[in-house]
Amino acid sequence: MPAWIPGLALCLALAACTSATASPPPAPTPRPTPTPVGSPVTNPQEAAALVIATNPLFAGAMELNPDLVGQSTWWTSSSLPDGGYRIEMTVGWGDCPAGCINRHVWTFDVVPDGTVTLVEETGDEVPPSLPA
């Protein structure tokens, strides 16, 4: 047997293994397309959560608790005829342990499908020094 035959056999074996184990590059995975999901609102807490998400000033707001001293950011609610809720978001500052000297109130309507609409704003001008 000529000396080059074992080398040729080795090359052919490697080529066969390489082509058998090599796989084509994976096809790109399609990225999911976000689908808007409705946020149905069935209670005042869900409506308030949607309102709180609209403004960093509302972070940490809780439902008004008249027995809690020093509450500076709170919300109240009332029912709307269409099944939604009116949320009044209050941010206070200036000696809040004594009841907050200054306050600003935003009034929102939140309909059952989760749409949030600002109805009005009242109160003192919000100082830029409040954390946002």
ZIKA-V270297 format. One record per backbone hydrogen bond with DSSP energy under -0.5 kcal/mol. NH is the residue of the N-H (numbers start at 1). CO is the residue of the C=O. If there is no record, write none. Layout:
nh: (NH;NH)
co: (CO;CO)
//
This chain:
nh: (5;7;8;9;10;11;12;13;14;15;16;17;18;19;20;21;22;34;36;38;39;40;41;42;47;48;49;50;51;52;53;54;55;58;59;61;62;64;66;68;69;70;71;74;75;76;78;80;83;85;86;87;87;88;88;89;89;90;90;91;92;93;98;99;100;101;102;104;105;106;107;108;108;109;110;111;111;114;117;119;120;122;124;130)
co: (2;3;4;5;6;7;8;9;10;11;12;13;14;15;16;17;18;32;34;36;113;38;112;40;43;44;45;46;47;48;49;51;52;55;56;58;73;75;64;65;67;96;68;90;62;88;86;84;80;110;78;85;108;76;86;87;106;74;88;104;72;102;95;96;95;94;93;91;122;89;120;87;106;117;85;109;115;111;109;107;107;105;103;127)
//
